[in-house]
Amino acid sequence: MSQRIDKFIDKFNEDLRLKLNHIDVGLNELKAKIAAKAQHADKDVRSHLDEVKKRIEQSRAKVAAAQGEAKSWLDEEKAATSDKIAEWKAKRETDKLHRRADRAERYAEAAVELAGAAVDEAERAALDAWLAREDASSVQVKHG
């Protein structure tokens, strides 16, 4: 039983590490391009932003499914009170307990998907903010 949990946690850690590493590498490459050619940096940022937007769009269906799974779990958990769970345990209703555990694992997988989507959105927001600041600064420099 704990091996299943261990594998899930290991997979979560690895998936999150890979996603964050991918973003870190991409943003570091972008920073280097910006530093090397400041005049045309906005083109590189816009190109990187387009890649992020494409990644977000490609995962939209998975994210929607994950949101549905998360909502379903939260609704079911409201109904499964601690008294009801204790009753299932006392009556040794393992089928109900296993179904609840299966739903909890699906919820955890959905939460991982949603966390990944949130990281993508944060990257998008950071790039949008950089571009907005660059737009404001460029007008100020030209007219200041």
Order of alpha helices (4+ residues) and beta strands (2+ residues): alpha-alpha-alpha-alpha-alpha
